[in-house]
Amino acid sequence: MRLFEVKATSFRELRRKVGALPFELYIADGADVGFQVKCSRSRLSHEGAVEEHLGRSIAARLGMFGVKVEFPVADATQTVHVRITDDVCRFSLDTTGTPLYLRGRKPNAASATLRETTAASILKAAGWPGFDILIDPMCGAGTFTLEALEMASGRLPNVERGFPFTDWPAFRPKAYAHLKEKMIEEAAAAGRKTRVLAFDLDPEAVETTRRNLAVAGLPTDHVSVEAGDFTDPLTLPGFESIPASARALLVLNPPYGKRLAGGNPKQLYRRIGEAIRNHFHGSYAVIVPGLEIEKALSVPRDGKILFQNGGLRVAAIFHAEPDEQDDPEPGA
Ligand SMILES: C[S@@+](CC[C@H](N)C(=O)[O-])C[C@H]1O[C@@H](n2cnc3c(N)ncnc32)[C@H](O)[C@@H]1O
């Protein structure tokens, strides 16, 4: 969370200005605080010295409010990020601690797994859990499958974990409890009965997804995970028997870049595009690494979200198949 910004070209100016910032709203008595300092293109360029001066002035400020802290500690539970660029010093607080994508329920990773938060965002953007079936034909370690199941079961991830921000003196526990309760209720109301069909070409990935499902503690009665080749979808167990009337969402995170191990990404995406156009009639979300590959995929899209995945700029393209009920009456 961005907090404050001050301009300083000397340590004296930095100490004076930082001493006037209300850190007492965010740092509690006895907190374990650490700094992450980065300086670039600035008169104040020695990160260690900046940290020392900041520590002293913030401690002096907090002392006026009877708050005692030791700066800086190694395993801090509250990190203050400090970026000095072009002599402007910006302070942010880590609100979260352990990253949100670590859900604590997927011990086995295949290579090139998506972050859980990325998978959940793509599913949400595609309208999940408002479908009858999820098809995850390149499931890897099962990230889409696990996130989708959690949403469909009406639960929220990480709901029991703690966050550094709940220790801040400015934290309002009643407002937070109210918001949290509302989110829990909304998630429960959105839950619905769904089927999940997951596949992967690699039998090891199939085993990994099965193991991850087994330890996740999510309902798996309507989930199947099988080996199969999505570029030949009619051979996928259960694919052909998806009723035409079912609302189906297909999510795809095909391999690309280094993960393709010498393969030709355009050729793979061309074949994936053919499989979607010829054999699938529902909604979909597909991760594509760049415009050239998107052209090779050549499927209709209604939306596109750009993001970074494993340091690469990629996009998720979306198509939402209209509900049959949404179609106007013929001749209307
Ligand atoms: C980038 S990984 C998917 C990672 C997954 N989203 C996760 O978070 O774990 C791509 C997966 O596609 C699988 N794959 C590649 N070609 C395939 C094909 N023709 N049919 C099915 N799976 C395929 C690979 O074995 C690999 O597990």
The ligand as a Gaussian input file, in Angstrom:
#p B3LYP/6-31G(d) Opt

LIG

0 1
 C        1.975000     -24.473000     -19.238000
 S        1.556000     -26.082000     -18.736000
 C        0.009000     -25.889000     -17.906000
 C        0.209000     -25.520000     -16.480000
 C       -1.077000     -25.461000     -15.687000
 N       -1.921000     -24.350000     -16.072000
 C       -0.733000     -25.368000     -14.191000
 O       -0.941000     -24.294000     -13.590000
 O       -0.180000     -26.301000     -13.649000
 C        1.071000     -26.826000     -20.222000
 C        0.626000     -28.245000     -20.104000
 O        0.096000     -28.661000     -21.360000
 C        0.377000     -30.027000     -21.540000
 N        0.207000     -30.319000     -22.983000
 C        1.039000     -29.986000     -23.996000
 N        0.508000     -30.372000     -25.186000
 C       -0.704000     -30.937000     -24.887000
 C       -1.736000     -31.518000     -25.686000
 N       -1.630000     -31.583000     -27.014000
 N       -2.839000     -31.991000     -25.053000
 C       -2.946000     -31.941000     -23.706000
 N       -1.991000     -31.417000     -22.899000
 C       -0.888000     -30.909000     -23.490000
 C        1.781000     -30.179000     -20.985000
 O        2.041000     -31.522000     -20.644000
 C        1.735000     -29.233000     -19.773000
 O        1.400000     -29.934000     -18.608000

